[in-house]
Amino acid sequence: MHYVDHLPHATKEEDHVRIPMSDGVRLSARIWRPVSSDDAPVPAILEYIPYRKRDLSSVRDSIHHPYIAGHGYACVRVDLRGTGDSEGVLTDEYLEREQADAEEVLAWLAAQPWCDGTTGMMGISWGAFAALQVAARQPPSLRAIVISSFTDDRYADDMHYMGGALLSDSLAEAGTMFAYATCPPDPAVVGGRWRDMWQERLDAAEPWVLNWLRHQRRDGYWRHASVCEDYTSVRCPVLASSGWADGYSNAVTRLLAHLDGPRKGLIGPWSHKYPHLGEPGPAIGYLQEVVRWWDHWLKGADNGAMDGPMLRAWVQESVPPSTSYEERPGRWVGEPSWPSPHVEEVPYRLGDRHLTAPGDTERETSAPTLRSPLSVGQFGGKWASYNAPPDLPYDQREEDGGSLVYETQPLPERLEILGAPRVELEVSADQPVATVAARLSDVAPDGSATRVTYGVLNLTRRDGTGEPALLEPGRRYRAVLHLNGVAQAFPPGHRVRLSLSTSYWPLAWPPPHPTLLTAHEEGCRLVLPVRPATEPDDPAPFAAPEGTAPLTTRQVTPPEQRWQVTRDLVDYGAALDIVKDRGTIHFDAADVDVSCRAHERYESTADDFTSASGVSTWTMGFSREGWDVRVRTRTELTCDASMFYVNATLDAYESDRRVFSRTWNESVPRDGL
């Protein structure tokens, strides 16, 4: 990335600004704005997240907020209520209070003398969720939003219930927020009140996964703040982006298809990262695009921000299987609208372990059965890749050994797809609760198989409503399994492989019992969104990434990253250990040492589907002379055939003296899961 030190406007920064809420709570904000805004007001841009602006998100924030401010905007980074240096407590995601606070923050910004009365919102992940959800509430000052890595469907397309199946990332994210929401504010900012504020957070805490498990259906809890419930509520212009390696690769195209207002979409090869920091690369000059968007919609500049294709997407070339890529080779293509007139749905019939394209001789169909071992899924990677530690799916051949596999003949010519493949199934099962996972792979001539995309479906949620309808053993059912969207090229001589399995652990929680599934092939097909390779590429490539120089830090103790699969052939135990340890980092501007270690462990024994368990452990510490605090959380999820069990602990320390401790032991009935 190129760091820019000369911008159109000189800027100034206010470290800690208190923004009052109507109930008396004050939120903490950091503000970058042009010096000239004292006399010439500018639009304000809000990023609103719970990830601690003073330390943990400060380096990332320092790359884009001063950059945008230097182009003539007041950039405002606010800690959510109950996080960082803001007052109050945070007990769950996307609550009504959180969104009401955001509306009050926008109103406060619009009323400041340095603001011209217009606002925008931007963010990635939680910040993008917040921007989209607040846009649906139509606050009067909000004129446009810029969002990355988000969803419009909190139930089925977030880390919770993919296809109605419980994702292990639900436990992982719950562990993350259990830790973040119980960290103390910085006494250098809030003064002597820090202990009382911390105590309030600790007293209010509960393991977040409990609430999510109490809502296993698409009920009002999930419909709240899911924009897919009413796309017409979003009326402001939207610039939306994501990456094919991210768990949030689907919402961009849904917004393009369903919103009525001005909208643009951008999908690269990236994991859960902003596009200017994109990994795998290539990263792009995203901040230049963001400034152009703000200039057009907040300042009225006639700068061509809406010219060109509605969707720009990176078509990925074939690569060998790997858990991490520095860069994904490919090219940009542009689509004038979505659904695209350039994309045609092509059905492939399933039969005799083959995928048969239209016009080819059809294979004889039968009704093969499948009962996958619980080990299928150990090389599935993360639901949402962060590219650290390496967390992408590995060679699929071992997974395919426990799967029902169909593949094409070697391709006579290049095949490109753009969009979300789907598998139309006609199946029967011997259990009332069953899961089907589908993986699409690129198989090279040497036999190596790179997963291209995948999907999971809990067959009790086969009608798509989230309401469980148990299966009648032996009865045939039709179901549609949607795979994640992708743009991928399959070279001549390669094969396209579809793999079906009845488990995908630990990415998705297994059903209560192993399932014998029968695939009635005459009623099954794979539908690929084919984009002919003769269609034109995007003629307007992006500039190189740039931003302002990041805040300086110093690595005090080394980081650790680990993604380790183990199997014990004595007791048949299997485990996946994921370690993400930043080590200890000194943040120079805040003069604070911060440590952050996360350890996830997923275990199972042989094919005992009720032996599945997951543990998320976090340790977060903050210290400087005269201040040394630490929070440790542990959340364990286990099960039997009828219940989920949550055992959790929260411990807080000051100078190695434990000042708070609480334990939870709760159970939640399984509801068709």
N, C-alpha and C positions, 0 to 999 in steps of 0.2 A: 504493500500500500504506500502511496505517495502522501506524505504529510505536508499540509499546506500551512505556511506561516504568514502569508499575505492575503487578506480577505477584503471584500469591498467595504466592510464596516469594522471599525475598532469596537471591541466589546468589553463589557465588565461583568463580573460575576458576584452574585450574592449567595453566600454559602448556606445560610439557614434563615428562611423566611417563614414565619408562622401564618398559616391561612386558617381563619376561624370558621368552624362549622356551626350550623344552627343549634346544635345540642350542646355547644360549649367546648367540644373537642377541637384541638388545633392540629392541623397537619403540617408537616415539615417539607419545605420546598427548597430546591436549589435553582437559581435563575441565572441564565446567561442572556444578555441583551445588548443591543448596540448602545454605545455611549450617547449617540444622537437621539435615542428614543426618549430621553428626558424632554426634548423639545419637539421631536417628530415621532409621534406614536407609531407602533408597528403591530402586526398581528402576533398573537401568542400561540405557541405550539406546546401541548401538554403530553408528557409521557408519565404514566400513572401505574406504578408497579410496587410489589412488596419486597424488593431485593436489595434494600439498604444502599441508598445513594451516597452515603459518606464513605463506604469502604467497598463492599463486594461488587457493586455495579459501577463504581466510580471510574474505573479505567475505560470500560466500554462507553460509558456516558460521555467521557471527555473527548472521544473521537468524533462523535456526531453532533452533540448539542452545541459546542462552540462553533463548529463549522456552519451549521444552519443559522445560528445567531449572527455570524459574520456575514451572512447574506441578507440580513435585514429582518430578523425575527427575534422575538423574546421566547427562548426555549426554557421550559419549566419542567423539572423532574421532581415529582411528588412521591414521597413514601406513603403507601396506603395506611389507613387507620390501623394502629396496632403493630406497625412494622417500622424498622429503622428508627428515626427520631420523631415519628409522629405519635401523638397520644392515642389512647383507646386500646382496643383489642381486635384481633383478627381471628375468627374461629372457623371460617370456611371460605370457599371461593365464590365470587360473583354474586354476593348477596345484594339485596335491595339497598341496604345501607351504604355499601360500597359505591353503587351507581349513583345514589342520591348525593353522596359526597362529591363524586366527580362533577355532577351538574353544578354543585355549589362552588367548586374550584373554578370551573369555566366562567361562571358568573362573576366571581371575584376577579379573575384575570381580565375579563372584558371591561371591568370598571376601573382598572388601574390607569393612572395618568399616562403611563408609557405604552399602553395598549390602545390600538385604534378601534377596539370593540369587536374585532373578529378573532376567532380562534380555530385551531385545528388540533387533532389528536393523532399521535403516532405510537407505534410500539411493536414489539415482537413477543409472541407467546402471550403471557398474561396481559401485557400492555396492549397487544392487538385485540385480544378478547374484549378488554375494557373499552377500547376505542369503538369497536363495532357495536357492542352492547349499548354504549352511551349514545352513539349515532342513532340507534333505533328509538331512543327517547326524544330525539329532535330538540335538544337545547337550542335556544335562539341564536347564540353566538357561533355555534359550530358550523363551519362552512365546508370542511373536507376532512378526510382521514387518510392515513397511510399505515397499512397493517401488514405484518409478516408472521407466518407460522401460527395460524389461528384455526378456529372452527366456527361454523354456524350451527352445529348440532352437538350439544354438550353430552348427550347420552351415547349415541352410536358412533360418533366420529371424534371422540376425544380419547384420553387415556383410560377411560372407564369401561365401557361395554361395547366393544367392537363387534358388530353383527349380533349384539345381545350376549356376547361372551365376555366374562370378566377378564380384564387384562392385568398382568402382573405390574405393569407400569402404574396402575391405580395405587398399588401398595407403595411403589417407589416414590410417586409424587406426594402421596400422603405423608411419607416419612420426611420428604424434603420440607414440606410446609409445616409439619409438626415442629421441626427444628427452627426454621426461619421465624415463625410466629411467636417463639418463646425466647428469642434473643433479646438482650437489653438494649435500650438506647445508649448513646454515647454521652457520658457526663460532661465532656468538653462542650457539648452542644446544649443539652437540656439542664445541666447543672445538678444540684443536689436532689432533684426530684427523680433521678434515674432509678433509684432502688424501688420507689413506690410504683413507678411506671412498669418496671420489670415484674414486680410482684403481681400487679394487676394482670399482666399477660400470662404468668405462670398459673395463677388461680383460675383463669378462664379456659385454660387449654384442655383439649380432648383430642385423642387420635383422630385425624381427619378421615381415615379409612372407615371408621364406624358409620359416619353419616352416609357415606357413599354406598356402603353395603346395605344400609336400611332402605335404599331406593334402587332395587334391582330391576324395576320396570321404568318405562318412559312415562313418568308421572309429572305432576306439576313442579316438583323440585327441579327436574331437568329441563322442562319446557320453559321455565323462567330463564330469561337471558339467552335462549336459543333462537337466534334470528331466523332460522329456517321455519319457525312457526308463523312468521309474517314478514316476508321479504319486503313488502311494500312500506314497512315502517322505516326503512333506511332510504333517505331521500338525498343525502349529501353525496358528493363525488367520492369514489373509493379507489385508491391505488393499492392493490392486493398482491402479495408475493408469498412464495414458499419454495421448498426444494423437494426433489424426488426422493431423497434419502430421509426426509423428515416424516414423522407420523401425520403431519398436517398437510399432506399433498393434495387433498381432495376439495377443500373448501374454496380455493381460488376459482376453479371452473364452475362450481355451483353458484357463486356470487355472480359471475359473468352471465350465467344462464338465467338467473332469476331476478336480479335487481333491474329496476327500470331507469335509474339515474345514470349519470356519467360514471364510467368504470373502466379500469385497465387491469390486466393481470400479467404476472411475471412468475415463471417457474423455472428454476435452475437445477443444477445437480446437487444442491447443497443439503446438508443436515440441518439441525435446528439452530440456524445462525442467520443474522442479517446478511443480505446479499453482498454488501461491501466487505464483509468478513467471511464470506462463504467458504465452507469446507464440506466435501471435496470441491476444489476449484473447477473452473475459473471463477474467482470473485469478480464483481463488476463495479462500475462507477455508480453505485446505487444512490449515494447522497446527492450526486448531480441530478439524478432523476427526481429525487424527493424535492429538492429546491425548485426545480422546474414546475413540479406539481403545485407546490405552495404558491409560487409566483403567479401561476395561472389562476388558481381558484381563490386565493386570498388577496391578491393584489391586482387581478384583472389583466395580467400581462398576456399579450397575444404572441405566445412563444411556441405554439405547435404541440403543447403537452398532450393534446388529444389526437394528434395525427398518428398515422401508422396503424398497425394491427391492434385489435383489442387484447389479444393474448400473445405474449412472446414466451416461447418454451425452448428449453435445451434438449435436443434429441441426442440421447446418449449412445455412443458407439459400444460395441461389444468389448468386454474386458474379462480377463480371467477372474475367478472368484477370489475375494480378499475381504478381510474384516475392516480394511481401511484403504482409502485412496487419497493420494495427495491431490490428484486432478482426475476428472472424468472427461476423456476426449469426446467431442461431439460438435454440434453446431446449433445456432439459433434459427428457429423458424417462427413465422408470424401467421396468426389466424385472424381473419377480419371480424369474426364473431364466434360466439360459442353457444350451442354446438356449432362446429365448424363445417362449412360446405366441403372442405377438403378431406374430411374423415368419413370413411364408409365402414359400417359394421359388417364384418365377414364372419359367418358361422362355420365352425369346424365340428364335425360329428365325432362322437366317441365310439370306438368299436375295436375289439381285438387288440387292445393296448395301443391303438393308433389314433392320431388326430387327422381327420380327412377333410381337406379343403373342398369348397364347391367345385364341381366339375371333375373331381377325381373319383376313381372307383371306390364305392363305399365298402367298408369292411363289415363282416358279419358281426352282429351285436349279440351280447349275452347278458348275464346278470352276475358279474363277479362280486365277491364279498371281500371285506376288509375289516380287520381289527388291528389298529396300529399300536405298537408298543408305546409306552409313556415316554420313551427316550426321543421320539420324533419331535423336533423343535429345539433341541439343545444347541443347534447351530443356526437358529433363526435370527439371532441378533436382537437389538432393542426395537420396541415399537416406534420410538422416536429417537433417531440417531443424533448423538452430539459429537460424534467423531473423536471422542476422548473419554475413556479409553476406546481403542478400536472396537466398534459395536455393530458392524454390518454383518449380514449373513455370510457364512462361509460356504465352501463347496457343498452342493446339495445332494451329492451321491449317497452319502451315509443316511441322510434323511429319507431319500427315496427308497431305501431298502425296506422301510416300514410303511410304504405308501402304495396307492394304486396309481400307476404311471401310464400316461398316454403321450405320444410324441409324433411329430410329423416325420416324413421322409426328409433327408437332407434338402434344404431349400435350394431350388434352382436359381433363384435371384434374390436380391436384397428385399427384406420385409421390414417396414417401419410401422410402429403403432404410436398413437397419441390419444390418450384418454384412459378411461377405466374399463378394462376387460371385465367380463362377467361369465360365470358358469351357471348354466341352467341345468338343474338336477331333477332327476326322478329317482328317489331313494326310499328304502325301507330300513328299519333298525329294530334291534331286539331289546332296546331299552327306551323308557319314556323320555329320557333326557340324553341328547346326543349333540356332539359338535363335529362340524366338518371344516377343515382348513384346505385351502387351495393355493398352490404355488405355481407361478409361471416362471420357467427358467430358460435361459439361453444355453444350449448344449453345444460345446465346441467339438470339432472332429476328434480330439483326443479323449472325449468323454467327460471332461470337467463341466460342471453345471453351475452357472451363476444365476442366483435368484434375481428376477427382474421386478416382480411384484407379487403380492399375496393378498388373501382375504380370509376371514374367519366368520363362520355362521353358527350360532346356537340354533339348532333346528326347532326348539320350542318357540323361538321368535321369528319363524320363517315368514310370517306375514308382514314383517317390517314395522309393526306398531310398538314393539317392546312388551306387549302383553303375552305372557306364556300360554302356550297351548301344548300340553304334553302329547307325546307321540303314542299312538297305539301300536305296540310291537307287531311287526309283520305287515302293516298297512303301508301302501305306497303314498308318498307325498311328493308334490312338486315344490321346488324352492329355487330361489335365485341368490347366488353368492356373488357379491360385488367385490372385485379386487381393487386395490388402491390404484389411482391414476398414475400414469407413467408415460414417458416418451422414450422409445427404445428402438434401436436398429438391430436386426438379426442378419448377419452376413450370409452370402451364398455358401452352401456346404454345412451350415449350422442347422440344428434342429430346434423347434419350439416344443417344450415339454410342459405338460400339465400334470401336477402331482396332487392327489387327494389323500388326506389322512384324517383319522378320527381323534387325533390328539395333536396339540402344538404347544406343548409345555416346555419351558416356563413362560413363553410369551403370553399364552392364554391359559387360564385356569382350567384344569380338566373337569369333565363331568363326573358325577358320583361313581359311575361304574364304566369299565371298558365296554365299548359298543361294537357289535358286529353289524356293519353297514353293508347293505346290498345296493349296488349301483345298477339300475335298470337302463342299460346303455341306449336303448331305442328312444328314451326320453331325455337324453343328456346331450348337451353341446357346449362348446366354448365359443364365445363371441368376442372377437378382437376388433378394436377400433383402428382400422388400417388407414394410414396416411400415405398415399403413393409417393415414392421417392422422387417422382418427377415434379412434385409441387415445389414452388420457389422457396428459397430460404428467406430469412428476415434480412432485408437490405440495409438495415441501420444497426450495426453492432454497437455495443456499449463502450463508453470510455473506460479507462483504467480506474480502479478504486482509489479514492482519495478521502482524506479527513484531516482533522487537526491532530497534533501530536498527543499521544496518551499521557495521562499522569504517570509519574515515575513511581516505581515500586522496587523492592529488593527482596529476593528469595532468601529467607532466613534458614529454613529447613527444606529439604528436597521434597518434591511431589512424588506420588506413587500412583500408577495406573495398572489395573489388572483385570483381565477377563479370562477366567480359568474354569474349564469343564473337567470334572473328575468323575471316575466310576470305580467302584469297589466291587470286584468280582468274588469277594467272599460273602458279603451280606447284600450285594446287589444294590447298594446305595449309589445314587448319582447326585451331583451337586454342581451348581453354577455359582461362582463367586465373582462379584463385580466390585472393584475398589476404585473410587475416585477421590483421591487425596491431593488437595492443592498444596500440601505442606503448610509452612508458615510464611506469610508474605507481609512485609512491612510496607504500609501505604504512607509515603512521605508526606503528602499534603495533610493527612489526618493524624500523622505521627502515631500510628497504631499498628500493632502486630495482629494479624488475623489468621487463624487456622481453621480449616474446614475439611473434614474427612467423612465420606459416605461409604458404607459397605452394605451391599445387598447380597443375600445368600438364598438360593432356591434349591430345595432338596426334594427327593422322592426315592422310593424303594421299589425296585422291580416294576411290575405292572399293577401295583396297588394304587389306584387312582385317589384314594383317600389319604395317602401318605404325603401328598403334595403340601409343601409348606414354604413360606417366604418370610424373610426377616430383613428389615431395613433399619440400619443403625447409623445415626449421625452424631458427630461431635463437632461443635463450633466454639471457638475461643477468641477472646479479644483482650489485649493487654497493652498497657503502657505504664510508665512509672506511676505508681500509686493506684493502678486499676488493673485487676486481673480476674476475668470472669469466664465461665465455661458452661455450656449447655450440652447435655447428652440425652438423646432420645433413642428408644428402641421400640419398634412396632413389629410384632410377629403375627402372621396370619396362618392358621391351620384349618383343617376341616375334617368332618366325617361325611357320611352319605347324606345327612339331612341338615347339618349346621356348619356355619363358619364360626371360628373362634379367634378373637383378637385379644392378645396379651401385650400390653405396652407399659413402658416406664418413661418417666421424665425426671431427670435429675439436673439441678442447677448448683453451680459452685462459685464461690467467691474466694480467691486466694487459696484454692484447694480445700476449702471448708464447704461441705455440702449445706446449702441454705434452703433447698426445696427438694422434695421427693414425693412422687405419686405413682401409683400403679393402677392399671386398668385390667380387668379380666371380664370380657363381655362375649356374648354369643348372639349370632344373628341367623335365623332360619334361611336355608337355601330356597330360592323361589324359582324353580325351573332352571337352575344353574348347575 
